[in-house]
Amino acid sequence: MKVIEHIENGNGNTQFSFEILPPLKGQNIQQIFDNIDPLMEFKPPFIDVTYHREEYVYQEQENGLLKRKVVRKRPGTVGICAAIQNKYDVDAIPHILCGGFTKEDTENFLIDLGFLGIDNVMALRGDAVRNETYFTPEREGHKYASELVSQIQALNKGKYLDAEIQNQAETDFCIGVAGYPEKHIEAPSLDSDIHFIKKKIANGASYIVTQLFYDNEKYFKFVNKCRKEGITVPIIPGLKPIATKKQLNLIPHRFSCELPDDLIMAIVKCKDNNAVRQVGIEWCVAQSKELVKAGVPVLHYYSMGKSDNIRTIASELF
Ligand SMILES: Cc1cc2nc3c(=O)[nH]c(=O)nc-3n(C[C@H](O)[C@H](O)[C@H](O)COP(=O)(O)OP(=O)(O)OC[C@H]3O[C@@H](n4cnc5c(N)ncnc54)[C@H](O)[C@@H]3O)c2cc1C
């Protein structure tokens, strides 16, 4: 079922969903199931599975020169989606990127997803590969997520890259896209970022999932601005409980979001990461309760492969 249908079926009640990462190459899928199992009692209508493109690693050779090696540390997005739908009978949402994909790769990827009975995709640009400052699209690929949305929407209308293909079966994907309450790191302003989000919606996306944030005011202001710009689709808040002291520096850097001073101070005072985890849970519960009160359609948690804190949070709300 499509995400927008799940939201309609919720009849105004906030639903629970979460995102997982494929395991590192070499690890077993059982660890994914072990993290999903404890969250199933909260009846997620859908589970997102991230996509991780290739990375470049540099290995020093005997002659002192560096050799570039291309590695994909977390393959398996499509397989995990199929396994989730099969095992739990819950909609799995694969993330799909512009980065590393030609238009042809994208089309073939979408055909696989359609055959697997996947009804939703999250369309993203992806970040620059490590060691590069700016995102570089493939020569025959997309530069922005809005272009990727257009290709998915074209396939939904039976338009393939090769116009001479016979039959032209239509896909029927519900398309999600990213939104940034504190603006995307490369965007010159929030207004400009919202302008381009609007383009993703105009090109066929049906809902937005936000980047993580720790100050609900930022989310509320973002939603208001989007509404003023005529964006009417559901805007699902994304939340991630802080779990380690190191994340105090890592999260603002990695996700370009500010941490409120009260939260920073509470974490600074913690003696160890067990205490930080508890502070992170309490903060996230308070954020979640306020968002439920505001009537958000879904609370979407970034589990990063560890479900114990998400379970504690969900048990306070669902
Ligand atoms: C909910 C969510 C899930 C994510 N999942 C993944 C994942 O699974 N794998 C992964 O690698 N990354 C993931 N990301 C990270 C994402 O790929 C990065 O944030 C990336 O840098 C931007 O992706 P986007 O889809 O928002 O890009 P876009 O919407 O293309 O925007 C990128 C930048 O370009 C600007 N822009 C857009 N269109 C134009 C235009 N026509 N002209 C000029 N500027 C323009 C925007 O304002 C923005 O600054 C996720 C992010 C979120 C919020």
The ligand as an SDF file (V2000), in Angstrom:
LIG
                    3D

 53 58  0  0  0  0  0  0  0  0999 V2000
   14.7500   11.4770    4.9620 C   0  0  0  0  0  0  0  0  0  0  0  0
   16.1170   11.3750    4.3530 C   0  0  0  0  0  0  0  0  0  0  0  0
   16.5940   10.1310    3.9230 C   0  0  0  0  0  0  0  0  0  0  0  0
   17.8680   10.0190    3.3410 C   0  0  0  0  0  0  0  0  0  0  0  0
   18.3230    8.7880    2.9220 N   0  0  0  0  0  0  0  0  0  0  0  0
   19.5160    8.6740    2.3050 C   0  0  0  0  0  0  0  0  0  0  0  0
   19.9950    7.4170    1.8100 C   0  0  0  0  0  0  0  0  0  0  0  0
   19.3270    6.3960    1.9390 O   0  0  0  0  0  0  0  0  0  0  0  0
   21.2130    7.3740    1.2090 N   0  0  0  0  0  0  0  0  0  0  0  0
   21.9820    8.4920    1.0470 C   0  0  0  0  0  0  0  0  0  0  0  0
   23.0790    8.3890    0.4830 O   0  0  0  0  0  0  0  0  0  0  0  0
   21.5610    9.7130    1.4980 N   0  0  0  0  0  0  0  0  0  0  0  0
   20.3580    9.8210    2.1250 C   0  0  0  0  0  0  0  0  0  0  0  0
   19.9250   11.0480    2.5770 N   0  0  0  0  0  0  0  0  0  0  0  0
   20.8250   12.2080    2.4430 C   0  0  0  0  0  0  0  0  0  0  0  0
   20.6120   12.9770    1.1140 C   0  0  0  0  0  0  0  0  0  0  0  0
   20.9710   12.1550    0.0280 O   0  0  0  0  0  0  0  0  0  0  0  0
   21.4760   14.2310    1.1780 C   0  0  0  0  0  0  0  0  0  0  0  0
   21.0000   15.1200    2.1300 O   0  0  0  0  0  0  0  0  0  0  0  0
   21.7350   14.9320   -0.1590 C   0  0  0  0  0  0  0  0  0  0  0  0
   22.8160   15.8390    0.0180 O   0  0  0  0  0  0  0  0  0  0  0  0
   20.5640   15.7430   -0.7050 C   0  0  0  0  0  0  0  0  0  0  0  0
   19.5660   14.9340   -1.1580 O   0  0  0  0  0  0  0  0  0  0  0  0
   18.1570   15.5690   -1.6590 P   0  0  0  0  0  0  0  0  0  0  0  0
   17.3850   14.4440   -2.1930 O   0  0  0  0  0  0  0  0  0  0  0  0
   17.5590   16.3840   -0.5870 O   0  0  0  0  0  0  0  0  0  0  0  0
   18.6890   16.4900   -2.8550 O   0  0  0  0  0  0  0  0  0  0  0  0
   17.9990   17.6080   -3.7600 P   0  0  0  0  0  0  0  0  0  0  0  0
   16.5490   17.7130   -3.4960 O   0  0  0  0  0  0  0  0  0  0  0  0
   18.4450   17.3460   -5.1520 O   0  0  0  0  0  0  0  0  0  0  0  0
   18.6830   18.9390   -3.2270 O   0  0  0  0  0  0  0  0  0  0  0  0
   20.1090   19.0170   -3.0870 C   0  0  0  0  0  0  0  0  0  0  0  0
   20.5240   20.4840   -3.0430 C   0  0  0  0  0  0  0  0  0  0  0  0
   20.3570   21.0870   -4.3220 O   0  0  0  0  0  0  0  0  0  0  0  0
   19.4700   22.1970   -4.2650 C   0  0  0  0  0  0  0  0  0  0  0  0
   18.6810   22.1120   -5.5040 N   0  0  0  0  0  0  0  0  0  0  0  0
   17.7180   21.2430   -5.8020 C   0  0  0  0  0  0  0  0  0  0  0  0
   17.2850   21.4070   -7.0660 N   0  0  0  0  0  0  0  0  0  0  0  0
   18.0130   22.4180   -7.5830 C   0  0  0  0  0  0  0  0  0  0  0  0
   18.0580   23.0640   -8.8690 C   0  0  0  0  0  0  0  0  0  0  0  0
   17.2560   22.6890   -9.8620 N   0  0  0  0  0  0  0  0  0  0  0  0
   18.9520   24.0720   -9.0390 N   0  0  0  0  0  0  0  0  0  0  0  0
   19.7700   24.4600   -8.0500 C   0  0  0  0  0  0  0  0  0  0  0  0
   19.7670   23.8830   -6.8000 N   0  0  0  0  0  0  0  0  0  0  0  0
   18.9050   22.8750   -6.5900 C   0  0  0  0  0  0  0  0  0  0  0  0
   18.6780   22.0060   -2.9840 C   0  0  0  0  0  0  0  0  0  0  0  0
   18.2130   23.2530   -2.4630 O   0  0  0  0  0  0  0  0  0  0  0  0
   19.7010   21.3530   -2.0830 C   0  0  0  0  0  0  0  0  0  0  0  0
   20.5510   22.2940   -1.5220 O   0  0  0  0  0  0  0  0  0  0  0  0
   18.6770   11.1830    3.1970 C   0  0  0  0  0  0  0  0  0  0  0  0
   18.1960   12.4250    3.6540 C   0  0  0  0  0  0  0  0  0  0  0  0
   16.9410   12.5280    4.2330 C   0  0  0  0  0  0  0  0  0  0  0  0
   16.4630   13.8530    4.7340 C   0  0  0  0  0  0  0  0  0  0  0  0
  1  2  1  0
  2  3  1  0
  2 52  2  0
  3  4  2  0
  4  5  1  0
  4 50  1  0
  5  6  2  0
  6  7  1  0
  6 13  1  0
  7  8  2  0
  7  9  1  0
  9 10  1  0
 10 11  2  0
 10 12  1  0
 12 13  2  0
 13 14  1  0
 14 15  1  0
 14 50  1  0
 15 16  1  0
 16 17  1  0
 16 18  1  0
 18 19  1  0
 18 20  1  0
 20 21  1  0
 20 22  1  0
 22 23  1  0
 23 24  1  0
 24 25  2  0
 24 26  1  0
 24 27  1  0
 27 28  1  0
 28 29  2  0
 28 30  1  0
 28 31  1  0
 31 32  1  0
 32 33  1  0
 33 34  1  0
 33 48  1  0
 34 35  1  0
 35 36  1  0
 35 46  1  0
 36 37  1  0
 36 45  1  0
 37 38  2  0
 38 39  1  0
 39 40  1  0
 39 45  2  0
 40 41  1  0
 40 42  2  0
 42 43  1  0
 43 44  2  0
 44 45  1  0
 46 47  1  0
 46 48  1  0
 48 49  1  0
 50 51  2  0
 51 52  1  0
 52 53  1  0
M  END
$$$$
